[in-house]
Amino acid sequence: MIFKQVRLANHNDFLKVFKTGRSYYSKNIGIRSALNDLGLNRIGILVGLRVSKIAVKRNKVKRIIRGILLKEKEELNSGNDIVVIVQPGILDKKSTEIEAELKIALKKAGLYN
């Protein structure tokens, strides 16, 4: 479970990341990241209606990505606001493929120690 202090919840937080952050994309996953002054990473996950119109499928993808990010939490640089943007092709992937693709995007973004 991602606690409230490590989530991007406000619309203004997402806007700040999209205005000031840098973007990195793999095939089905995009990463937007911006520095924050909090000393910890805050995470937001965007799964739009283009991915699926069925909420259960969108929430499943979010849960998979949250689980991966929680496992990788210790290896990530701290002090970043991270937004994970999911593209429509993700539903055809298994969770191991999603994990590999997310790790590639995080490496491209330079978020690993």
DSSP file (Angstrom, degrees, kcal/mol; ACC not computed):
  #  RESIDUE AA STRUCTURE BP1 BP2  ACC     N-H-->O    O-->H-N    N-H-->O    O-->H-N    TCO  KAPPA ALPHA  PHI   PSI    X-CA   Y-CA   Z-CA
    1    1 A M              0   0    0      0, 0.0     2,-0.6     0, 0.0     0, 0.0   0.000 360.0 360.0 360.0 133.4    0.0    0.0    0.0
    2    2 A I        -     0   0    0      2,-0.0     5,-0.1     3,-0.0    65,-0.0  -0.811 360.0-135.5 -91.2 120.7    1.3    3.4   -0.9
    3    3 A F    >   -     0   0    0     -2,-0.6     3,-1.3     1,-0.1     4,-0.1  -0.249  22.1-104.8 -74.9 164.5    0.8    5.8    2.0
    4    4 A K  G >  S+     0   0    0      1,-0.3     3,-1.3     2,-0.2     5,-0.1   0.823 115.9  59.8 -60.0 -34.5   -0.6    9.3    1.6
    5    5 A Q  G 3  S+     0   0    0      1,-0.3    -1,-0.3     3,-0.1    -3,-0.0   0.718 108.2  44.1 -71.6 -18.6    2.8   11.0    2.2
    6    6 A V  G <  S+     0   0    0     -3,-1.3    37,-2.6    36,-0.1     2,-0.4   0.184  98.3  91.6-110.2  17.2    4.3    9.2   -0.8
    7    7 A R  B <  S-a   43   0A   0     -3,-1.3     2,-0.8    35,-0.3    37,-0.2  -0.866  72.4-132.8-109.1 144.8    1.5    9.7   -3.2
    8    8 A L        +     0   0    0     35,-2.3    37,-0.2    -2,-0.4    -3,-0.1  -0.873  44.8 153.1 -87.2 111.2    0.9   12.5   -5.6
    9    9 A A        +     0   0    0     -2,-0.8     2,-0.2    -5,-0.1    -1,-0.2   0.744  38.6  81.1-113.5 -33.7   -2.7   13.2   -4.9
   10   10 A N  S  > S-     0   0    0     -3,-0.2     4,-1.6     1,-0.1     3,-0.3  -0.491  72.8-132.7 -82.0 146.5   -3.3   16.9   -5.7
   11   11 A H  H  > S+     0   0    0      1,-0.2     4,-2.3     2,-0.2     5,-0.1   0.861 109.2  57.9 -60.0 -36.7   -4.0   18.1   -9.2
   12   12 A N  H  > S+     0   0    0      1,-0.2     4,-2.2     2,-0.2    -1,-0.2   0.846 101.9  54.4 -65.4 -34.0   -1.4   20.8   -8.6
   13   13 A D  H  > S+     0   0    0     -3,-0.3     4,-1.9     2,-0.2    -1,-0.2   0.917 109.8  46.7 -64.7 -43.5    1.3   18.3   -7.8
   14   14 A F  H  X S+     0   0    0     -4,-1.6     4,-2.4     1,-0.2    -2,-0.2   0.912 111.3  52.0 -64.2 -42.1    0.7   16.5  -11.1
   15   15 A L  H  X S+     0   0    0     -4,-2.3     4,-2.2     1,-0.2     5,-0.2   0.898 107.2  52.9 -61.7 -40.3    0.7   19.9  -13.0
   16   16 A K  H  X S+     0   0    0     -4,-2.2     4,-2.8     1,-0.2     5,-0.4   0.915 110.0  47.9 -61.1 -43.5    4.0   20.8  -11.4
   17   17 A V  H  X S+     0   0    0     -4,-1.9     4,-2.0     1,-0.2    -1,-0.2   0.911 113.3  47.8 -64.4 -41.7    5.6   17.5  -12.5
   18   18 A F  H  < S+     0   0    0     -4,-2.4    -1,-0.2     1,-0.2    -2,-0.2   0.813 117.4  42.2 -71.6 -28.8    4.2   18.0  -16.1
   19   19 A K  H  < S+     0   0    0     -4,-2.2    -2,-0.2    -5,-0.2    -1,-0.2   0.901 130.6  21.3 -81.9 -42.9    5.4   21.6  -16.3
   20   20 A T  H  < S+     0   0    0     -4,-2.8    -3,-0.2    -5,-0.2    -2,-0.2   0.621 105.4  91.1-103.3 -14.4    8.9   21.3  -14.7
   21   21 A G     <  -     0   0    0     -4,-2.0     2,-0.3    -5,-0.4    13,-0.3  -0.215  68.0-122.0 -84.2 171.1    9.7   17.6  -15.1
   22   22 A R  E     -B   33   0A   0     11,-2.4    11,-2.3    87,-0.1     2,-0.4  -0.810  24.2-135.2-108.4 152.2   11.4   15.6  -17.8
   23   23 A S  E     +B   32   0A   0     -2,-0.3     2,-0.3     9,-0.2     9,-0.2  -0.858  19.5 179.5-116.6 146.7    9.9   12.7  -19.6
   24   24 A Y  E     -B   31   0A   0      7,-2.5     7,-3.5    -2,-0.4     2,-0.4  -0.995  11.4-164.6-142.1 134.4   11.2    9.3  -20.6
   25   25 A Y  E     -B   30   0A   0     -2,-0.3     5,-0.2     5,-0.2     2,-0.2  -0.956  14.2-176.6-128.6 140.6    9.3    6.7  -22.5
   26   26 A S        -     0   0    0      3,-3.2    76,-0.0    -2,-0.4    75,-0.0  -0.368  59.2 -73.7-106.2-161.9    9.6    3.0  -23.2
   27   27 A K  S    S+     0   0    0     -2,-0.2    62,-0.2     1,-0.2    63,-0.1   0.930 124.0   4.9 -65.7 -46.9    7.1    1.2  -25.4
   28   28 A N  S    S+     0   0    0      1,-0.1    59,-3.0    61,-0.1     2,-0.4   0.422 123.3  62.4-119.0  -2.0    4.1    1.1  -23.1
   29   29 A I  E     - C   0  86A   0     57,-0.2    -3,-3.2    72,-0.1     2,-0.3  -0.988  56.6-165.6-132.9 135.7    5.1    3.1  -20.1
   30   30 A G  E     -BC  25  85A   0     55,-3.2    55,-3.1    -2,-0.4     2,-0.4  -0.907   5.9-155.7-117.0 149.6    6.1    6.7  -19.7
   31   31 A I  E     -BC  24  84A   0     -7,-3.5    -7,-2.5    -2,-0.3     2,-0.5  -0.990   7.7-174.4-125.1 128.3    7.9    8.4  -16.8
   32   32 A R  E     +BC  23  83A   0     51,-2.5    51,-3.0    -2,-0.4     2,-0.4  -0.991  16.2 179.3-115.3 130.2    7.7   12.1  -15.9
   33   33 A S  E     +BC  22  82A   0    -11,-2.3   -11,-2.4    -2,-0.5     2,-0.3  -0.989  11.8 173.4-136.4 143.8    9.9   13.1  -13.0
   34   34 A A  E     - C   0  81A   0     47,-2.0    47,-3.6    -2,-0.4     2,-0.1  -0.983  35.7-104.5-141.9 149.9   10.7   16.3  -11.3
   35   35 A L  E     - C   0  80A   0     -2,-0.3     2,-0.3    45,-0.2    45,-0.3  -0.451  33.9-168.2 -73.9 147.2   12.7   17.1   -8.2
   36   36 A N        -     0   0    0     43,-2.4     3,-0.4    -2,-0.1    -1,-0.0  -0.866  27.3-129.1-127.6 167.8   11.0   17.9   -4.9
   37   37 A D  S    S+     0   0    0     -2,-0.3    43,-0.1     1,-0.2    -2,-0.0   0.183  86.8  89.8-100.1  15.9   12.3   19.4   -1.6
   38   38 A L  S    S-     0   0    0      2,-0.3    -1,-0.2    41,-0.0     3,-0.1   0.681  87.7-128.7 -90.0 -19.1   10.9   16.7    0.6
   39   39 A G  S    S+     0   0    0     -3,-0.4     2,-0.3     1,-0.2    -2,-0.1   0.555  80.2  80.3  80.8   6.6   13.7   14.2    0.6
   40   40 A L  S    S-     0   0    0     38,-0.2     2,-0.3    37,-0.0    -2,-0.3  -0.965  83.5-103.7-140.3 159.3   11.4   11.3   -0.4
   41   41 A N        -     0   0    0     -2,-0.3     2,-0.4    38,-0.2    40,-0.2  -0.642  26.7-161.1 -84.0 137.1    9.8   10.1   -3.6
   42   42 A R  E     - d   0  81A   0     38,-2.4    40,-3.3    -2,-0.3     2,-0.4  -0.962  12.3-155.9-115.7 139.5    6.2   10.7   -4.3
   43   43 A I  E     +ad   7  82A   0    -37,-2.6   -35,-2.3    -2,-0.4     2,-0.3  -0.921  15.8 179.3-123.9 138.5    4.5    8.6   -6.9
   44   44 A G  E     - d   0  83A   0     38,-2.5    40,-2.9    -2,-0.4     2,-0.5  -0.991  12.2-155.9-132.0 144.1    1.4    9.1   -9.2
   45   45 A I  E     - d   0  84A   0     -2,-0.3     2,-0.6    38,-0.2    40,-0.2  -0.981   3.0-162.7-124.7 125.9    0.1    6.6  -11.7
   46   46 A L  E     + d   0  85A   0     38,-3.3    40,-2.5    -2,-0.5     2,-0.5  -0.938  14.9 168.3-111.8 117.1   -2.0    7.6  -14.7
   47   47 A V  E     - d   0  86A   0     -2,-0.6    40,-0.1    38,-0.2    15,-0.1  -0.928  22.8-160.6-125.9 103.9   -4.0    5.0  -16.5
   48   48 A G    >>  -     0   0    0     38,-0.5     3,-1.2    -2,-0.5     4,-1.0  -0.151  33.9 -99.3 -84.4 175.7   -6.5    6.6  -18.8
   49   49 A L  T 34 S+     0   0    0      1,-0.3     5,-0.1     2,-0.2    -1,-0.1   0.690 116.6  71.0 -67.0 -18.8   -9.6    5.5  -20.5
   50   50 A R  T 34 S+     0   0    0      1,-0.2    -1,-0.3     3,-0.1     3,-0.2   0.818  94.7  54.9 -67.2 -27.9   -7.6    4.8  -23.7
   51   51 A V  T <4 S-     0   0    0     -3,-1.2     2,-0.3     1,-0.3    -2,-0.2   0.959 133.7 -28.5 -67.9 -50.8   -6.0    1.8  -21.9
   52   52 A S     <  -     0   0    0     -4,-1.0    -1,-0.3     1,-0.0     6,-0.1  -0.939  41.2-142.3-163.5 144.0   -9.4    0.3  -21.1
   53   53 A K  S    S+     0   0    0     -2,-0.3     2,-0.6    -3,-0.2    -4,-0.1   0.559  84.5  90.1 -83.3  -7.7  -12.9    1.6  -20.5
   54   54 A I    >>  -     0   0    0      1,-0.1     4,-1.7    -5,-0.1     3,-0.6  -0.814  68.9-152.6 -94.5 118.7  -13.3   -1.0  -17.8
   55   55 A A  H 3> S+     0   0    0     -2,-0.6     4,-2.8     1,-0.2     5,-0.2   0.818  91.8  62.0 -61.9 -33.6  -12.2    0.3  -14.4
   56   56 A V  H 3> S+     0   0    0      1,-0.2     4,-1.8     2,-0.2    -1,-0.2   0.901 105.7  46.2 -60.9 -41.2  -11.3   -3.1  -13.1
   57   57 A K  H <> S+     0   0    0     -3,-0.6     4,-1.9     2,-0.2    -1,-0.2   0.903 112.9  49.4 -68.8 -41.4   -8.6   -3.5  -15.8
   58   58 A R  H  X S+     0   0    0     -4,-1.7     4,-2.0     1,-0.2    -2,-0.2   0.912 111.9  48.7 -64.1 -41.8   -7.2    0.0  -15.2
   59   59 A N  H  X S+     0   0    0     -4,-2.8     4,-2.4     1,-0.2    -1,-0.2   0.843 107.0  56.0 -68.2 -33.1   -7.1   -0.6  -11.4
   60   60 A K  H  X S+     0   0    0     -4,-1.8     4,-2.2    -5,-0.2    -1,-0.2   0.920 107.6  48.7 -63.3 -43.3   -5.3   -4.0  -11.9
   61   61 A V  H  X S+     0   0    0     -4,-1.9     4,-2.4     1,-0.2    -2,-0.2   0.913 110.7  51.4 -62.5 -42.2   -2.6   -2.2  -13.9
   62   62 A K  H  X S+     0   0    0     -4,-2.0     4,-2.8     1,-0.2    -2,-0.2   0.914 109.3  50.1 -60.8 -43.1   -2.2    0.4  -11.2
   63   63 A R  H  X S+     0   0    0     -4,-2.4     4,-2.3     2,-0.2    -1,-0.2   0.899 110.3  50.0 -63.9 -40.4   -1.9   -2.3   -8.5
   64   64 A I  H  X S+     0   0    0     -4,-2.2     4,-2.0     2,-0.2    -1,-0.2   0.940 113.4  45.4 -62.2 -46.8    0.8   -4.1  -10.5
   65   65 A I  H  X S+     0   0    0     -4,-2.4     4,-2.6     1,-0.2    -2,-0.2   0.903 111.3  52.5 -66.9 -41.1    2.8   -0.9  -11.0
   66   66 A R  H  X S+     0   0    0     -4,-2.8     4,-2.2     1,-0.2    -1,-0.2   0.914 109.4  50.4 -58.8 -43.3    2.4    0.1   -7.4
   67   67 A G  H  X S+     0   0    0     -4,-2.3     4,-1.8     2,-0.2    -1,-0.2   0.902 110.9  48.2 -62.9 -41.2    3.7   -3.3   -6.3
   68   68 A I  H  X S+     0   0    0     -4,-2.0     4,-1.9     1,-0.2    -2,-0.2   0.925 112.0  49.1 -64.4 -44.9    6.7   -3.0   -8.6
   69   69 A L  H  < S+     0   0    0     -4,-2.6     4,-0.5     1,-0.2    -2,-0.2   0.847 108.5  53.3 -67.0 -33.2    7.5    0.5   -7.4
   70   70 A L  H >< S+     0   0    0     -4,-2.2     3,-0.6    -5,-0.2     4,-0.3   0.882 109.5  48.8 -67.5 -36.9    7.3   -0.6   -3.7
   71   71 A K  H 3< S+     0   0    0     -4,-1.8     3,-0.4     1,-0.2    -2,-0.2   0.875 116.5  42.8 -66.4 -36.4    9.8   -3.4   -4.4
   72   72 A E  T >X S+     0   0    0     -4,-1.9     3,-0.9     1,-0.2     4,-0.9   0.410  84.6 103.6 -89.7   1.3   12.1   -0.9   -6.1
   73   73 A K  G X4 S+     0   0    0     -3,-0.6     3,-0.7    -4,-0.5    -1,-0.2   0.856  79.0  50.0 -55.7 -41.6   11.7    1.9   -3.5
   74   74 A E  G 34 S+     0   0    0     -3,-0.4    -1,-0.3    -4,-0.3    -2,-0.1   0.774 110.0  50.9 -70.5 -26.2   15.0    1.3   -1.8
   75   75 A E  G <4 S+     0   0    0     -3,-0.9    38,-2.4    -4,-0.2    -1,-0.2   0.577  92.5  92.8 -89.3  -9.8   17.0    1.4   -5.1
   76   76 A L  B << S-E  112   0B   0     -4,-0.9    36,-0.3    -3,-0.7   -35,-0.1  -0.572  84.3-106.4 -86.3 147.1   15.5    4.7   -6.4
   77   77 A N        -     0   0    0     34,-3.5     3,-0.3    -2,-0.2     2,-0.2  -0.410  40.7-125.6 -62.6 145.8   17.1    8.1   -5.8
   78   78 A S  S    S+     0   0    0      1,-0.2   -38,-0.2    -2,-0.1    -1,-0.1  -0.581  80.4  52.8 -96.0 161.4   15.1   10.0   -3.3
   79   79 A G  S    S+     0   0    0      1,-0.3   -43,-2.4    -2,-0.2     2,-0.4   0.767  79.3 121.3  90.3  29.4   13.7   13.5   -3.6
   80   80 A N  E     -C   35   0A   0     -3,-0.3   -38,-2.4   -45,-0.3     2,-0.6  -0.938  56.0-142.4-125.2 146.4   11.7   13.0   -6.8
   81   81 A D  E     -Cd  34  42A   0    -47,-3.6   -47,-2.0    -2,-0.4     2,-0.5  -0.951  30.6-167.0 -98.6 123.0    8.1   13.4   -7.9
   82   82 A I  E     -Cd  33  43A   0    -40,-3.3   -38,-2.5    -2,-0.6     2,-0.5  -0.948  13.8-170.5-120.5 127.9    7.4   10.5  -10.3
   83   83 A V  E     -Cd  32  44A   0    -51,-3.0   -51,-2.5    -2,-0.5     2,-0.6  -0.980  10.5-155.2-116.6 123.5    4.4   10.1  -12.6
   84   84 A V  E     -Cd  31  45A   0    -40,-2.9   -38,-3.3    -2,-0.5     2,-0.5  -0.875   8.3-161.7 -98.4 122.3    4.0    6.8  -14.4
   85   85 A I  E     -Cd  30  46A   0    -55,-3.1   -55,-3.2    -2,-0.6     2,-0.4  -0.922   6.9-150.2-109.2 123.2    1.9    7.1  -17.6
   86   86 A V  E     -Cd  29  47A   0    -40,-2.5   -38,-0.5    -2,-0.5   -57,-0.2  -0.790   5.5-149.5-100.4 132.5    0.5    3.9  -19.0
   87   87 A Q    >   -     0   0    0    -59,-3.0     3,-1.6    -2,-0.4     4,-0.2  -0.578  30.6-102.7 -96.1 161.3   -0.1    3.5  -22.7
   88   88 A P  G >  S+     0   0    0      0, 0.0     3,-1.0     0, 0.0     4,-0.2   0.722 111.0  67.9 -59.9 -26.1   -2.9    1.3  -24.2
   89   89 A G  G >  S+     0   0    0      1,-0.2     3,-1.0   -62,-0.2     4,-0.2   0.515  75.8  88.6 -73.6  -1.9   -0.7   -1.7  -25.1
   90   90 A I  G X  S+     0   0    0     -3,-1.6     3,-1.6     1,-0.2    -1,-0.2   0.752  71.0  70.5 -70.3 -24.7    0.0   -2.6  -21.5
   91   91 A L  G <  S+     0   0    0     -3,-1.0    -1,-0.2     1,-0.3    -2,-0.1   0.750  92.8  58.1 -67.2 -22.3   -3.0   -4.9  -21.1
   92   92 A D  G <  S+     0   0    0     -3,-1.0    -1,-0.3    -4,-0.2     2,-0.2   0.543  93.8  90.0 -81.7  -6.2   -1.5   -7.5  -23.4
   93   93 A K  S <  S-     0   0    0     -3,-1.6     2,-0.2    -4,-0.2    -3,-0.0  -0.592  73.1-127.6 -95.8 151.4    1.6   -7.8  -21.1
   94   94 A K     >  -     0   0    0     -2,-0.2     4,-2.3     1,-0.1     3,-0.2  -0.479  35.7-103.5 -84.4 165.4    2.2  -10.1  -18.2
   95   95 A S  H  > S+     0   0    0      1,-0.2     4,-2.3     2,-0.2     5,-0.1   0.831 122.0  54.6 -64.0 -31.6    3.3   -8.6  -14.9
   96   96 A T  H  > S+     0   0    0      2,-0.2     4,-2.2     1,-0.2    -1,-0.2   0.883 109.4  47.7 -68.5 -36.5    6.9   -9.7  -15.4
   97   97 A E  H  > S+     0   0    0     -3,-0.2     4,-2.2     2,-0.2    -2,-0.2   0.879 111.3  50.7 -69.4 -37.4    7.0   -7.9  -18.7
   98   98 A I  H  X S+     0   0    0     -4,-2.3     4,-2.5     2,-0.2    -2,-0.2   0.914 109.9  51.0 -64.1 -42.1    5.4   -4.8  -17.2
   99   99 A E  H  X S+     0   0    0     -4,-2.3     4,-2.3     1,-0.2    -2,-0.2   0.924 110.6  47.9 -61.8 -45.2    8.1   -4.9  -14.5
  100  100 A A  H  X S+     0   0    0     -4,-2.2     4,-1.9     1,-0.2    -1,-0.2   0.911 113.6  47.6 -62.6 -42.0   10.9   -5.2  -17.0
  101  101 A E  H  X S+     0   0    0     -4,-2.2     4,-2.1     2,-0.2    -1,-0.2   0.877 111.3  50.2 -68.5 -37.6    9.5   -2.4  -19.0
  102  102 A L  H  X S+     0   0    0     -4,-2.5     4,-2.5     2,-0.2    -1,-0.2   0.899 109.2  51.8 -66.8 -40.2    9.0   -0.1  -16.0
  103  103 A K  H  X S+     0   0    0     -4,-2.3     4,-2.3     2,-0.2    -2,-0.2   0.892 108.6  51.5 -63.2 -39.0   12.6   -0.8  -14.9
  104  104 A I  H  X S+     0   0    0     -4,-1.9     4,-2.4     2,-0.2    -2,-0.2   0.928 111.1  47.5 -62.0 -44.9   13.9    0.2  -18.3
  105  105 A A  H  X S+     0   0    0     -4,-2.1     4,-1.8     1,-0.2    -2,-0.2   0.892 111.5  50.4 -65.0 -39.3   11.9    3.5  -18.2
  106  106 A L  H  <>S+     0   0    0     -4,-2.5     5,-2.2     2,-0.2     4,-0.5   0.879 110.4  50.0 -66.3 -37.4   13.2    4.2  -14.7
  107  107 A K  H ><5S+     0   0    0     -4,-2.3     3,-1.1     1,-0.2    -2,-0.2   0.908 108.9  51.8 -65.9 -41.9   16.8    3.6  -15.8
  108  108 A K  H 3<5S+     0   0    0     -4,-2.4    -1,-0.2     1,-0.3    -2,-0.2   0.867 108.1  52.5 -60.0 -35.9   16.3    5.9  -18.8
  109  109 A A  T 3<5S-     0   0    0     -4,-1.8    -1,-0.3    -5,-0.2    -2,-0.2   0.589 111.2-124.5 -77.0  -9.9   15.0    8.5  -16.4
  110  110 A G  T < 5 +     0   0    0     -3,-1.1    -3,-0.2    -4,-0.5    -2,-0.1   0.832  67.3 135.6  71.5  32.5   18.1    8.2  -14.2
  111  111 A L      < +     0   0    0     -5,-2.2   -34,-3.5   -35,-0.1     2,-0.2   0.467  40.9  93.3 -94.3  -2.2   16.1    7.4  -11.1
  112  112 A Y  B      E   76   0B   0     -6,-0.4   -36,-0.2   -36,-0.3   -37,-0.1  -0.631 360.0 360.0 -89.2 151.3   18.2    4.5   -9.9
  113  113 A N              0   0    0    -38,-2.4   -37,-0.1    -2,-0.2    -1,-0.1   0.481 360.0 360.0 -63.7 360.0   21.1    5.0   -7.4
